[in-house]
Structure formats: C-alpha cells, structure tokens
Amino acid sequence: MPRAESVEVIAAGASASVRHLADQTEFRSTCGFRRDLTLSVPGEPLWFHYLRIRDARRHSHRRTTEYYFVVDGEGHIELDDDRVAIAKGDLVVIPPGTRHDAIPEEGRELHVLIIAVPDPEDERPDEDYYD
C-alpha cells in the first residue's frame, strides 16, 4: 500500500516535516480514492488522509475514532441507522464500532480530510470491518 512521502524542512534549528498533497500517491480505499498525509502504522498518534469519496463501502473500525472534515461537496453520511446531510465545512465524529459510509450527491464527489485516532494498543488499527 502506498505511504506518505515527506520533505524535510529545517526551521529555527528544528527538523519539521512538510507533506504536499499533490506529491502523495492516490489509491483506492474502502471509501473512495485516498492519499495518506501521514503513515498509517502502529505508533503514529494521528493519521491524516485526504479522501475523494465515491462508491464507499459501509464499514466500521473496532478501536479507531475518525473525524471527517468536509473540504468540498455535499451528500449524506450514514452512521449506524441514521442518515445525516453533510456539506463543506461540516465535521463528523465517528466513534469506534460505528458502521458508516458517505454518499456524495448524484454524479459528484465529497472531498474529506480524515483525521484518524488509532488505539495504541490495537495491533491492526487500520483494519476495516464490513456489514
């Protein structure tokens, strides 16, 4: 699976990392087309993904909390048995175990920044569970 590449920046004597979205490899994921801005590996405290949602598959995460910030587009998100309208500027909080998928407006995509907070004790925190 493709992983984020980084460009090192030296500022005020400290090393920092800059990841340019355009430099990240896009790949098909459960919810659409994803680019990782941080590595999705155990030990990384937060994961950042940029996602173009299309043809999402309903799933859940056993021990990972996800935050979806809608960057562009409109549609709905299904959270367990609820269906909620979402649009640019909205934030969706998805606790562990919540079955979810997002549906963009007909013929469109939702662009979402996902911040995922994995459980540090989970050996497979990025594993999806499907309905």
Backbone as a chain_set.jsonl record, in Angstrom:
{"seq": "MPRAESVEVIAAGASASVRHLADQTEFRSTCGFRRDLTLSVPGEPLWFHYLRIRDARRHSHRRTTEYYFVVDGEGHIELDDDRVAIAKGDLVVIPPGTRHDAIPEEGRELHVLIIAVPDPEDERPDEDYYD", "coords": {"N": [[0.835, -1.168, 0.0], [0.592, 2.253, -0.805], [2.534, 4.81, 0.763], [2.863, 7.852, 2.681], [5.036, 10.381, 1.513], [7.75, 12.412, 2.531], [8.998, 15.757, 2.882], [11.781, 17.184, 4.151], [12.122, 19.951, 6.298], [14.092, 22.493, 7.541], [13.873, 24.55, 10.219], [14.564, 27.203, 12.331], [16.524, 25.688, 13.646], [15.269, 23.288, 14.233], [13.983, 20.137, 13.139], [11.429, 19.628, 10.825], [8.463, 18.379, 9.19], [7.075, 18.452, 5.978], [4.318, 17.699, 4.049], [3.226, 17.481, 0.888], [0.138, 17.528, -0.625], [-0.254, 17.058, -3.368], [1.961, 15.538, -3.976], [1.521, 13.036, -2.96], [0.75, 9.606, -3.407], [-2.189, 8.497, -4.905], [-4.682, 6.116, -4.067], [-7.044, 3.398, -4.323], [-9.418, 3.024, -1.783], [-11.472, 1.817, 0.95], [-13.502, 3.751, 1.03], [-13.246, 5.381, -1.192], [-11.045, 7.325, -3.106], [-7.887, 7.68, -1.911], [-5.328, 9.643, -0.339], [-2.522, 9.421, 1.629], [-1.414, 11.463, 4.193], [0.022, 11.183, 6.462], [1.765, 8.399, 7.853], [0.036, 5.319, 8.107], [0.492, 3.582, 10.504], [1.103, 1.418, 13.32], [1.751, 3.111, 16.358], [1.968, 5.673, 15.316], [0.499, 8.614, 16.322], [-1.689, 10.081, 15.253], [-3.528, 9.905, 12.234], [-3.616, 11.304, 9.018], [-5.643, 11.63, 6.257], [-6.443, 12.374, 2.899], [-9.402, 12.292, 1.166], [-11.265, 11.403, -1.666], [-14.448, 10.845, -1.863], [-16.217, 8.236, -3.233], [-18.336, 5.702, -4.284], [-18.385, 4.38, -1.748], [-17.928, 1.865, 0.771], [-19.885, 0.401, 3.255], [-18.717, 0.241, 6.554], [-16.863, -0.425, 9.61], [-14.7, 0.521, 12.351], [-12.846, -1.119, 14.716], [-11.399, -0.082, 16.955], [-10.676, 2.527, 16.405], [-11.079, 6.013, 16.264], [-12.614, 8.256, 14.039], [-12.441, 11.413, 12.399], [-14.188, 13.262, 10.176], [-13.67, 15.893, 8.089], [-15.394, 17.929, 6.001], [-14.212, 19.079, 3.053], [-14.984, 19.806, 0.51], [-17.98, 19.692, -1.438], [-21.229, 18.006, -1.229], [-23.528, 15.831, 0.452], [-24.534, 12.795, 2.036], [-24.056, 11.166, 5.188], [-23.991, 7.962, 6.536], [-24.519, 6.788, 9.688], [-24.433, 4.213, 11.698], [-27.743, 3.52, 12.079], [-28.65, 5.973, 11.246], [-29.089, 8.644, 8.89], [-27.485, 11.415, 7.722], [-27.378, 14.704, 6.45], [-24.538, 16.223, 4.919], [-22.095, 18.805, 4.313], [-19.737, 21.102, 2.795], [-17.437, 22.274, 5.167], [-18.496, 20.969, 7.365], [-18.075, 18.85, 10.247], [-17.691, 15.515, 11.06], [-17.918, 13.164, 13.611], [-16.794, 9.986, 14.273], [-17.144, 7.437, 16.304], [-15.357, 4.496, 17.601], [-16.507, 1.337, 16.36], [-18.803, 2.279, 15.112], [-20.895, 1.817, 12.417], [-20.426, 2.967, 9.173], [-20.769, 4.969, 6.196], [-20.259, 7.185, 3.439], [-22.147, 9.166, 1.198], [-21.961, 10.87, -1.708], [-23.57, 13.686, -3.424], [-25.57, 12.91, -6.296], [-23.622, 11.962, -9.039], [-21.404, 13.403, -8.198], [-18.522, 14.11, -6.085], [-17.463, 13.786, -2.679], [-15.124, 15.627, -0.913], [-12.894, 14.987, 1.586], [-11.113, 15.561, 4.577], [-9.625, 13.305, 6.582], [-9.084, 12.686, 9.92], [-7.687, 10.336, 11.794], [-7.724, 8.586, 14.845], [-5.997, 6.215, 16.152], [-6.199, 3.383, 18.386], [-3.576, 2.936, 20.546], [-2.972, 0.437, 21.553], [-3.957, -1.401, 19.807], [-3.208, -3.919, 17.554], [-3.804, -4.04, 14.848], [-4.811, -1.447, 13.803], [-5.844, -0.16, 11.515], [-7.608, -1.818, 10.294], [-10.563, -2.688, 8.549], [-14.021, -3.415, 9.137], [-16.674, -5.047, 7.682], [-20.175, -4.748, 6.805]], "CA": [[0.0, 0.0, 0.0], [1.403, 3.452, -0.865], [2.707, 5.549, 2.002], [3.178, 9.27, 2.526], [6.42, 10.783, 1.346], [7.921, 13.672, 3.244], [10.067, 16.681, 2.534], [12.272, 17.726, 5.406], [12.312, 21.392, 6.358], [14.842, 22.897, 8.723], [13.459, 25.894, 10.632], [14.994, 27.578, 13.678], [17.314, 24.624, 14.241], [14.494, 22.07, 14.475], [13.563, 19.433, 11.941], [9.98, 19.511, 10.68], [8.101, 17.625, 8.001], [6.005, 19.011, 5.153], [3.807, 16.73, 3.074], [2.421, 18.148, -0.126], [-0.924, 16.634, -1.076], [-0.032, 16.711, -4.774], [3.056, 14.571, -4.074], [1.136, 11.75, -2.381], [0.152, 8.645, -4.334], [-3.6, 8.23, -4.648], [-5.031, 4.709, -4.249], [-8.416, 3.041, -4.0], [-9.616, 2.533, -0.425], [-12.844, 1.417, 1.251], [-14.468, 4.841, 0.833], [-13.021, 6.138, -2.42], [-9.656, 7.459, -3.541], [-7.233, 8.242, -0.732], [-3.902, 9.984, -0.278], [-2.084, 9.48, 3.02], [-0.515, 12.559, 4.536], [0.898, 10.588, 7.473], [1.794, 6.949, 7.74], [-0.965, 4.575, 8.879], [1.238, 2.492, 11.136], [1.034, 1.442, 14.776], [2.691, 4.039, 16.98], [1.693, 7.031, 14.831], [-0.639, 9.001, 17.168], [-2.802, 10.549, 14.418], [-3.37, 9.691, 10.794], [-4.311, 12.273, 8.175], [-5.887, 11.139, 4.903], [-7.32, 13.17, 2.045], [-10.224, 11.292, 0.506], [-12.324, 11.746, -2.621], [-15.41, 9.78, -1.613], [-17.015, 7.73, -4.347], [-18.584, 4.258, -4.16], [-17.932, 3.938, -0.429], [-18.459, 0.604, 1.281], [-20.235, 0.517, 4.676], [-17.737, -0.468, 7.374], [-16.598, 0.144, 10.936], [-13.354, 0.313, 12.881], [-13.018, -1.673, 16.057], [-10.841, 0.727, 18.049], [-10.174, 3.795, 15.868], [-12.023, 7.118, 16.106], [-12.34, 9.051, 12.847], [-13.037, 12.74, 12.253], [-14.294, 13.628, 8.76], [-13.926, 17.312, 7.83], [-15.781, 18.049, 4.592], [-13.475, 20.156, 2.389], [-15.763, 20.234, -0.655], [-19.071, 18.819, -1.846], [-22.395, 17.776, -0.384], [-24.05, 14.473, 0.398], [-25.032, 12.241, 3.288], [-23.252, 10.14, 5.838], [-24.771, 7.004, 7.31], [-23.883, 6.45, 10.958], [-25.306, 3.14, 12.168], [-29.048, 3.556, 11.418], [-29.004, 7.36, 10.932], [-28.581, 9.235, 7.647], [-27.378, 12.84, 8.021], [-26.839, 15.534, 5.371], [-23.273, 16.892, 5.214], [-21.644, 19.723, 3.267], [-18.475, 21.792, 3.028], [-17.302, 22.914, 6.464], [-19.025, 20.125, 8.439], [-17.203, 17.879, 10.884], [-18.394, 14.312, 11.515], [-17.124, 12.379, 14.547], [-17.196, 8.588, 14.141], [-16.502, 6.64, 17.356], [-15.112, 3.097, 17.281], [-17.661, 0.46, 16.294], [-19.912, 2.885, 14.37], [-20.966, 1.463, 10.995], [-20.564, 4.232, 8.454], [-20.335, 5.228, 4.832], [-20.664, 8.502, 2.964], [-22.734, 9.138, -0.144], [-22.0, 12.212, -2.292], [-24.682, 13.981, -4.327], [-25.542, 12.17, -7.568], [-22.667, 12.398, -10.05], [-20.379, 14.269, -7.597], [-17.665, 13.522, -5.061], [-17.204, 14.519, -1.439], [-13.705, 15.687, -0.578], [-12.877, 14.954, 3.043], [-9.877, 15.344, 5.311], [-9.902, 12.385, 7.681], [-8.122, 12.574, 10.997], [-7.986, 9.094, 12.496], [-7.009, 8.428, 16.106], [-5.992, 4.78, 16.446], [-5.895, 2.926, 19.733], [-2.179, 2.492, 20.506], [-2.873, -0.969, 21.957], [-4.507, -2.245, 18.743], [-2.157, -4.396, 16.653], [-4.238, -3.81, 13.465], [-5.757, -0.338, 13.959], [-6.44, 0.319, 10.263], [-8.434, -2.872, 9.725], [-11.972, -2.372, 8.359], [-14.985, -4.494, 9.331], [-17.761, -4.766, 6.761], [-21.51, -5.3, 7.052]], "C": [[0.887, 1.242, 0.0], [1.443, 4.181, 0.483], [3.114, 6.976, 1.713], [4.679, 9.463, 2.375], [6.577, 12.118, 2.053], [9.073, 14.473, 2.662], [10.508, 17.302, 3.84], [12.519, 19.228, 5.285], [13.062, 21.71, 7.638], [14.478, 24.34, 9.036], [13.873, 26.111, 12.076], [15.709, 26.419, 14.385], [16.559, 23.33, 14.501], [14.085, 21.445, 13.143], [12.045, 19.302, 11.939], [9.702, 18.788, 9.378], [6.952, 18.316, 7.286], [5.608, 17.943, 4.156], [2.875, 17.457, 2.139], [1.399, 17.157, -0.667], [-0.678, 16.159, -2.504], [1.074, 15.668, -4.957], [2.68, 13.173, -3.59], [0.449, 10.878, -3.429], [-1.288, 8.381, -3.94], [-3.882, 6.752, -4.931], [-6.477, 4.482, -3.82], [-8.468, 2.507, -2.574], [-11.089, 2.168, -0.243], [-13.86, 2.483, 0.868], [-14.308, 5.605, -0.476], [-11.549, 6.139, -2.776], [-8.905, 8.298, -2.511], [-5.778, 8.567, -1.002], [-3.539, 10.132, 1.193], [-1.114, 10.63, 3.211], [0.395, 12.203, 5.706], [0.82, 9.083, 7.299], [0.719, 6.328, 8.625], [-0.285, 3.355, 9.467], [1.043, 2.565, 12.645], [2.114, 2.365, 15.338], [2.536, 5.47, 16.496], [0.436, 7.508, 15.563], [-1.88, 9.472, 16.402], [-2.49, 10.229, 12.972], [-4.184, 10.732, 10.069], [-4.418, 11.694, 6.769], [-6.746, 12.167, 4.169], [-8.072, 12.181, 1.167], [-11.224, 11.93, -0.445], [-13.332, 10.6, -2.529], [-16.238, 9.507, -2.855], [-17.132, 6.222, -4.167], [-18.037, 3.699, -2.846], [-18.613, 2.633, -0.033], [-18.687, 0.753, 2.791], [-19.292, -0.364, 5.503], [-17.66, 0.169, 8.759], [-15.145, -0.136, 11.295], [-13.501, -0.079, 14.343], [-12.567, -0.717, 17.151], [-10.266, 2.059, 17.57], [-11.321, 4.799, 15.782], [-11.621, 7.894, 14.863], [-13.089, 10.375, 12.913], [-13.015, 13.06, 10.762], [-14.585, 15.122, 8.694], [-14.191, 17.461, 6.337], [-15.127, 19.297, 4.003], [-14.274, 20.703, 1.211], [-16.858, 19.212, -0.93], [-20.192, 18.742, -0.835], [-22.832, 16.335, -0.545], [-24.633, 14.079, 1.73], [-23.99, 11.309, 3.874], [-24.211, 9.26, 6.63], [-23.938, 6.598, 8.513], [-24.804, 5.476, 11.673], [-26.629, 3.227, 11.412], [-29.504, 4.963, 11.043], [-28.37, 7.795, 9.617], [-28.65, 10.749, 7.834], [-26.776, 13.57, 6.821], [-25.534, 16.184, 5.837], [-22.872, 17.745, 4.02], [-20.327, 20.366, 3.703], [-18.496, 22.508, 4.376], [-17.809, 22.089, 7.632], [-17.951, 19.177, 8.958], [-18.071, 16.735, 11.399], [-17.442, 13.538, 12.418], [-17.672, 10.954, 14.534], [-16.455, 7.763, 15.201], [-16.244, 5.202, 16.908], [-16.415, 2.287, 17.29], [-18.847, 1.01, 15.53], [-19.838, 2.463, 12.911], [-21.216, 2.753, 10.226], [-20.185, 4.094, 6.988], [-20.891, 6.585, 4.422], [-21.122, 8.393, 1.518], [-22.763, 10.571, -0.679], [-23.278, 12.414, -3.103], [-24.477, 13.228, -5.633], [-24.541, 12.789, -8.549], [-21.539, 13.27, -9.524], [-19.497, 13.463, -6.655], [-17.722, 14.392, -3.819], [-15.697, 14.5, -1.231], [-13.615, 15.89, 0.928], [-11.444, 14.806, 3.542], [-10.246, 14.464, 6.494], [-8.739, 12.429, 8.667], [-8.538, 11.336, 11.777], [-7.104, 9.001, 13.735], [-7.058, 6.948, 16.472], [-5.73, 4.512, 17.925], [-4.467, 2.384, 19.718], [-1.984, 1.032, 20.9], [-3.322, -1.924, 20.858], [-3.391, -2.63, 17.777], [-2.505, -4.169, 15.188], [-5.24, -2.66, 13.443], [-6.42, 0.131, 12.673], [-7.331, -0.725, 9.611], [-9.904, -2.444, 9.682], [-12.803, -3.62, 8.606], [-16.219, -4.134, 8.53], [-19.055, -5.4, 7.215], [-21.703, -6.541, 6.214]], "O": [[1.863, 1.279, 0.75], [0.473, 4.152, 1.24], [3.643, 7.282, 0.644], [5.479, 8.793, 3.028], [5.613, 12.876, 2.156], [9.989, 13.933, 2.041], [9.696, 17.885, 4.559], [13.059, 19.704, 4.286], [12.69, 21.233, 8.71], [14.734, 25.243, 8.239], [13.567, 25.295, 12.945], [15.516, 26.201, 15.581], [17.163, 22.357, 14.953], [13.871, 22.143, 12.152], [11.449, 18.91, 12.942], [10.6, 18.605, 8.557], [5.972, 18.717, 7.913], [6.46, 17.352, 3.494], [1.848, 17.987, 2.56], [1.761, 16.069, -1.116], [-0.874, 14.983, -2.81], [1.118, 14.989, -5.983], [3.441, 12.226, -3.789], [-0.34, 11.368, -4.237], [-1.579, 8.078, -2.783], [-3.386, 6.199, -5.912], [-7.051, 5.264, -3.062], [-7.672, 1.648, -2.195], [-11.861, 2.213, -1.2], [-14.962, 2.158, 0.428], [-15.174, 6.407, -0.824], [-10.887, 5.102, -2.754], [-9.235, 9.458, -2.268], [-5.091, 7.889, -1.766], [-4.183, 10.888, 1.921], [-0.125, 10.757, 2.49], [1.421, 12.849, 5.917], [-0.1, 8.569, 6.663], [0.516, 6.76, 9.76], [-0.464, 2.235, 8.988], [0.84, 3.648, 13.193], [3.244, 2.391, 14.85], [2.934, 6.398, 17.199], [-0.608, 6.868, 15.44], [-3.003, 9.276, 16.866], [-1.338, 10.277, 12.542], [-5.318, 11.018, 10.454], [-3.415, 11.315, 6.165], [-7.659, 12.755, 4.748], [-7.466, 11.338, 0.505], [-11.935, 12.869, -0.087], [-13.095, 9.515, -3.058], [-16.86, 10.395, -3.438], [-16.134, 5.544, -3.924], [-17.33, 2.691, -2.825], [-19.733, 2.346, -0.455], [-17.79, 1.18, 3.518], [-19.092, -1.542, 5.205], [-18.315, 1.175, 9.033], [-14.458, -0.918, 10.637], [-14.211, 0.578, 15.105], [-13.256, -0.551, 18.157], [-9.446, 2.658, 18.266], [-12.402, 4.477, 15.289], [-10.439, 8.164, 14.647], [-14.211, 10.451, 13.413], [-11.947, 13.122, 10.154], [-15.62, 15.577, 9.181], [-13.33, 17.162, 5.51], [-15.439, 20.422, 4.395], [-14.253, 21.904, 0.94], [-16.684, 18.018, -0.686], [-20.128, 19.317, 0.252], [-22.543, 15.696, -1.557], [-25.161, 14.913, 2.466], [-23.159, 10.742, 3.164], [-25.118, 9.75, 7.304], [-22.807, 6.13, 8.379], [-25.845, 5.874, 12.196], [-26.639, 3.026, 10.197], [-30.627, 5.138, 10.57], [-27.265, 7.375, 9.273], [-29.722, 11.306, 8.073], [-25.789, 13.116, 6.242], [-25.421, 16.634, 6.977], [-23.244, 17.466, 2.88], [-19.874, 20.189, 4.834], [-19.431, 23.244, 4.693], [-17.583, 22.46, 8.784], [-17.051, 18.761, 8.228], [-19.064, 16.961, 12.089], [-16.298, 13.28, 12.044], [-18.863, 10.737, 14.756], [-15.283, 7.429, 15.023], [-16.846, 4.74, 15.939], [-17.301, 2.519, 18.112], [-19.817, 0.285, 15.31], [-18.839, 2.718, 12.239], [-22.099, 3.536, 10.575], [-19.398, 3.231, 6.6], [-21.87, 7.068, 4.991], [-20.564, 7.634, 0.725], [-23.508, 11.404, -0.163], [-23.979, 11.456, -3.429], [-23.345, 12.944, -6.026], [-24.605, 13.981, -8.85], [-20.782, 13.829, -10.318], [-19.714, 12.267, -6.46], [-17.996, 15.59, -3.898], [-15.068, 13.451, -1.364], [-14.182, 16.835, 1.476], [-10.662, 14.027, 2.998], [-11.085, 14.837, 7.314], [-7.579, 12.238, 8.303], [-9.624, 11.299, 12.356], [-5.909, 9.292, 13.691], [-8.045, 6.479, 17.038], [-5.113, 5.323, 18.617], [-4.171, 1.465, 18.954], [-0.939, 0.449, 20.61], [-3.096, -3.13, 20.959], [-2.704, -1.76, 17.243], [-1.603, -4.108, 14.352], [-6.404, -2.869, 13.099], [-7.471, 0.769, 12.733], [-7.767, -0.533, 8.476], [-10.428, -1.904, 10.656], [-12.366, -4.737, 8.329], [-16.757, -3.036, 8.677], [-19.068, -6.423, 7.899], [-22.763, -7.165, 6.271]]}, "num_chains": 1, "name": "protein.A"}
